[in-house]
């Protein structure tokens, strides 16, 4: 898989395809084309079973001849509905493999298309996040995905909540922030929750969104938001085991909580190591998002 780090590139997984078809008129029986018009003298004109004729029998014959084609179209439509096309929009390439692995495990029928816009991450550090220009860039990304036939869009970077909200308002298909499904599941659990993250600029947006959801749901949670320092740097420097170790150590400090949430998609590969250190239920952003997308597209 190859993506540029600036601009955006679309990567379609192997095996993805589209369904299309053509309509053709069948020849007359015997392999000869039916001739319409006045029959020659002395010739007996054989009726063309594919020609529109009057009478109940003719109508019944035409319907029966079209039934297999209609059944085939129905089967193709069902196949497309069972395999929705989902665009995954990334600001960093570290999210691409974890989210694809989660889809393979939880929803292999989904057709995935990755859209990487690598400058979003660096520009957000310089500009301070959700500027008007940044929001317009996200709206353009949303239009691109819909124009390319997306059935749903999942953004994988949690630092751009306001920009993703603008895409939600623009589009009629499901558009998900990376963490919104995770927050829904946390609301249902109640109790004390530890929410771990590795990208510092995302912390204020995460806390603000949780507060909004708590007010909307009329519930109160004790949410301990914790930055796992050094983990993202380790991942970006191609030291995934160090990334996983730092997350597992941080999670162990919250072992007495009712649940622990790994709040970014890139953290999902640390799940196994975290589970080895902690007995509390562990929620990951990709699996929560996939469960919600399945429900929305059912």
N, C-alpha and C positions, 0 to 999 in steps of 0.2 A: 504494500500500500504506500503510495507516495503523495504527499501534499506539500504545497508551498507554504512558507511561514508568513508570507504577506499576500494581501489580496485574498480571494477565496477560491477554493477548488472543490469540485464535486467528485466524490469517489463512490462508485456503485459497486457493491460486492459481486463476486462471481456468481453466476447462476441467475441473477435477476433478469427479468425480461418483461415483455408486454404481450398482451393477447390481442390479436387482430384477426380480421377475416374478410373475405371477399364474397360477393354474391355472383353467381353465374347461372345462366339458363341451361337446363339439362337438354341434351339432344333427344329427339324422338326415339322410341324403341327401334332396335336394329342398327343403331349407330348413325342413322341418316337424319339430317335436319328436317324438321317439319316444314312443308311447303303450304303456305296459306294463299288462297285465291280460288279462281274457278278451275275445277278439275278438267283435264283434257277429255275430249270425246272418247267414250268407250272405256274410260278408266274409272274404277271404283275408288272413291276417296276414303281412305281409312281415317277414322277419327283420331285426332291428336289428344292423348290423355292430359297433356300439359296446357292445352288451349282452353281458355275460358268458354264454357258451354252452359247452356241453360239447363235447368232441371236439378232436382235435389241430389241425384246420384253424382252429377258433375261437381257440385259444391263439396260433397262429402269426400270425393276423390282428391280434390285440391287440398282440402284440410289435412287429409291423411298423408299426402306427399310432403307437406310442410312440417308435420309433427316432429320428425327426427331432427330437423334443423333447429326448431324452436327448443327442443330438449337440450341440444348441444350448447346453444347460447345460454340457457339457464345454468348448465353445469359450469360454463366459463365464468358467468357472473358470480356464482357461488364461490368459485376458486379465488377470484379477485377479492371478494368480501372477506374470505378467510385469510388472505395474505395482504393486508393493507400496506400501502407504501408510506413509510415513516421517515421524515427527514430529521436527522440529528445534527444540530447546529452547534459547532464548537468554537470556543475562543482559544483553546489550547489543545495540542495534539495528545496530551496525556489523558484526556477523557475518552479518546476514540476506542482504544482497545478494551477498557473496562466495560463501557456501555455495550459494545458489540458482543463481548463474552456473556454479559447478562441476558441479552436478547437470545443468544444461541441456547442458553440454559433454560430460559423461562418462556420464550415465544419464538421458536425457530421459524415459524411460518411467516413472520413479518418480513417484508421487503425493506431493507434499510438503504438509505443514501446519506453519506456523511458530507457535511458542508463545513469546511474549516476556514474561518476568517481570523488568521493569526494575529493581525494587528489590533484586534479589539482589546486583547490583554494589555499590550504595551501602551496603547493610547489611553486606556482607562487609568493607568498609573500616572500618566502625564496630565490628563485633563480632569481627573477627579471623578470619573464615573459617568453618570447619566446626564450628559449635556444634551442640548437640543440636537446637535449634530449627531451624537451617538444614537439617540433615539431614532432619528431618521434613517440611519444606517441599518438599524434592526428592522425597521418597517420595510426597507428595501429587501432585506434578506427574507422576510416573511412573504413578500410578493413573489420573489423568485421561487421559493419552495412551492407555493400554491400553483404558480404557472407551470411548474414542472410535474404537477400531478400528485402532490402530497395529500394523503388522507389525514395526516396529523403531523405536528411539528413538536419536537422536544429539544429545548435549548439545554445545553449541558453545563453552562457556567452560571454560578449562583450570584455573581456580583452585579447583574444587569436587570434587576427586578422591574424597575420602572420602564425600561426599554421593551422588555418582553410584554408588559401590560399593554403597551401601545400596539404591539402586533396582535394581541388577543382582541383588541377593539376593532382592528382592521379586518380580521379574517373570521370566517364562519366555521372553519374546521377546528378541531381541538388543537390548542396551542398550550403547551405546558412549560412552566418554569421547572428547573431541575428538582427543586425541593418541595414543591407544593403538595405532591402526593405523600411525601414523607411526613410533612407537618400534619396532614389529615390523619394519618395513622397514629401519630403521637397524641393528637387530641383525643382519639378514641381510647388510648391506653391510660391517660391521666398519670398521676403520681409524679415522682421525681425523674427527670430526664436529663441525661448528659448529651449534649450536642457538640461533636468534635468537628473542627474544620482545620484546613491547612493553608488557606489563602486569606491573609489578614484583611484586605479590603472588603471581603464579603461579609465580615462579621456584623457591621451595623445594619446592612440590608436584611440579613437573616433574622436578627432580633426584631427588627421593625415588622417583618412579615409575620413572625410568630405572634407578636402582640396583636396585630390586626386580626389574625385568625382566632385567637383566644377571645377577643371582644365579640367577633361575629358569632362564635359558637357558644358564648356565655359560659366559658370554662376558664379555670385558672390552673396553670401548670407551673411547677418549679423547674425552670430550664437553666441548667448550668452550661453556658456556652464557653468552649475552651479552644484556644488556638494551639495546635500541635506545632511548635516552632521547629524549624529545620526540616520538617518532613517533605514539604513541597520542593525545597531546594535539592534535597537528596534525590527526589524523583526526576527533576529536571536535569540533574547531573548524571542520570542513568545509574542510580544506586537504589533500585526498587526494594531490596531487602532491608536496607536502612530505613527507607520510608515506612515500610510495614512495621518494623520494630519500634520506631518512635510512636506510631499510632497505637500499637498494642500496649506500650508502657503507659501512655496517656490514659487509655481506656481502663487500665487496671486501677487507676486512682479513683474511678467512679464505680467500682464493683458493687457498692451497696445501693446503687440507683435502681429504679424499676425498669429502665431501659436505657440503652446507649445507641445513639444514632451517629453514623458516619455521614457527615453532612455534605460531602462532595463526591461526585461520580468517580473522580480519580482515586478516592480512598477505598473503593470497593474491593480491590485485590488484597487488601490487608485483613479482610474478614476472617479468614481461617486462623490467622495468628491471634487476632483479637479474641475469637471464640475459645482458643486454647488458654487464655489468661483470665477470662471473665465468664461467669455463669449467667449473668443477666441477659435478657433478649437483646440481640443486636439487629438494628435496622440499617439497611443501606439505601442510598438514594436511587440507584438504578432499578432495583427490584420493586420498590414502592411505585416508581414512575411507570414501570411496565404493567403492574397490576391496574393502575388507574387508566392507562391507555386501552387495555383490554376491555375494561368496563365501558369506557366511552365509545368504543368502536364496535361493541357487540351488536 
